Amino acid sequence: MDTLKAVAQRAADCSLAPTHDGSVDFVQAHKVFNTVTFLSASRRFFQMAQVTRPGGWIVSDVMTETYLDRPPCGRGRRTAARGTNSYPAALPRQACVDLFPTLDCSLRASFLAPMGFASTEVLVFRKRAWRPGPPTRTGQL
């Protein structure tokens, strides 16, 4: 963190509300979306995009259907995560990917990352850099 001159800022419980819009260069959520519904994840994805500055990065891992295709995952689907009362929740990959363009973000990379008995998919998005458009003309009657 010192090398990159990064400042870690924790979320307020499950919300990024205390963080100013467009004030963050890099937002990362690791093992946050593995036990929440798609609606809950979407709400958090929206907040992540909202606080990210134009040109900034959003990185998150999610359990997509690739998690369900892996043989060791059967054990995880039937039992709660060790020490918690939560169960893994797979999110549809394409729905996650399709949501971000509506938030001015594009998918730049993705890869599988091992997580205990299965794996998650890490999705890397970049928020579109704001560019001023051509001046608009007011219509005349």
Helices and strands as residue ranges (DSSP letters): E 24-29, H 38-51, E 52-62, H 65-68, H 73-78, H 93-99, G 100-103, E 105-115, E 118-127
